[in-house]
């Protein structure tokens, strides 16, 4: 399928992202122009996960919010890892496949036929602890049309030094530091307005 200009631009921008990755996996899903883009970053510690003896070929990313499913990246032979825990859904939407995917294939399925608990999906070639970078574009879609609820949904596994997680961030969810800056800004604005109102009152008096 031919990508729209906004999707192509977003796809190329995300494809060019590289460099060091933070611990844990993050899949950001957001509206970009007339499309939805899912991008992944981070890394995974597989020590306390158990690989399921199966490898399947997936579409170039998909979302199934009603079953807690989301993947992004270039499809290939994919392994399932059980041992994670997290939310069973993050919306009401049914399965929707992406138009195109690029980079490392990453995902999660909370409701699945392979295990009672959520499974983490990674490329069969993935080496534990190495950086992950991938993206997918859902052309002519929106968070609403995909049935996604804005918020953060985290799947965790492991313990101690091997504790790890995969977080799906739907929409523009500010980081805690961003919230702090916003609150500080609002407080400063409120104080400025208070001082201005007080100075006006003194002048009138």
Secondary structure, DSSP 4 states (H G I P E B T S, - for coil): -PPPHHHHHHHHHHHT--S---SEEEEEEEEETTEEEEEEEEE---TT-EEEEEEEE--S-EEEGGGTEEEES---EEEEEE--B--S-SBS---EE-SEEEES-EEEESS-SS-SS-EEEEETT--TT-EEEEEEEETT--TTTTTBPSEEEEEEE--GGG-EEEEEEES----HHHHHHHHHHHHHHHHHHHHHHHHHHHHH-
